[in-house]
Amino acid sequence: MAQYKTVHDINYRADDEYSSAQCRMDIASPEADSTNHVIMWFHGGGLTGGKREIPQALLNGQYVVVGVGYRFSPNVKVTQCVDDAAAAVAWVFKNIEKYGGSSKKIYISGPSAGGYLVSMVGLEKARLERYGIDANSLAGVIPFSGQAITHFEERRSRGIA
């Protein structure tokens, strides 16, 4: 396995106590020179739980890997979970060069709820435009088993079967 240095608990949003606690990321950078590609990993958990992670399989020396945390429903609305994801992506665009990554090579990915979040952020341009980022600047959007319809937690909150 490649050698990495990891910076933990970087806060990307601190609107209040809850966002300050949840909206954090860990950044793992290869110690050797790499291609500077960046993979942002949004965890699953139904938008109601889970925790940020950096998948070990991605630590092969070729990528800077960012594990992202975000707020959960029912503490916030699903749209706020999506906005947290957009804020995290914008933060990485503006700061990743300090950690050995390239802002021109950012991929966003994640399983389940994470797949839903990256789809919403990557495919609905207004989400990133709010933060001054063009979604077309993403190198790729890679959802794993993300919901392709309105997320079940949003449907539950509206009383929709």
C-alpha positions, 0 to 999 in steps of 0.5 A: 500500500502507498504511503499517505499523509492524512489531515483530519477534521477540516471544517468546510461549513460552520453556520451553526453548532450542528453544521460545524460538527458535521461538515468536516472532511479528511484529506489523504494525500500520497507522500510520493508525487502523484497525478494529482487527481482528486476523489471526493468520497461521500458516504452512504447512510440514507441521508440519516446517518453514517460517517465520513470515510476514506476507502482503503481501496483508493489509497493506491498512491494515485489519488488525493482522497477526500472523505466528506461528512455532512448533516443528516435528516431529520435535523436538516432538510434533504436539500440542506444535505445536498447543499452541504455536498455542494459546499464541500465540493466548492471548498475542495475546488478552492483549497485542494492545491494546498494538499497536493491535488489539482482543481482541474482533476476533481471526481465526486463519488460515493455509494447510496446516499453519497451517490445521490448527493454527487448526482444532485451536485454534479448534474444540477449546475445551480448547486455549485453555481451558488458557490462560484463553481461551474459543474462542468469543471468536475472531471467526473461524477461517479455515483455508486447505487445512488437513487435516481429518483427523489431520495426516499428520505425526502419522500418520507418527509413529504409523506410520499410512498 
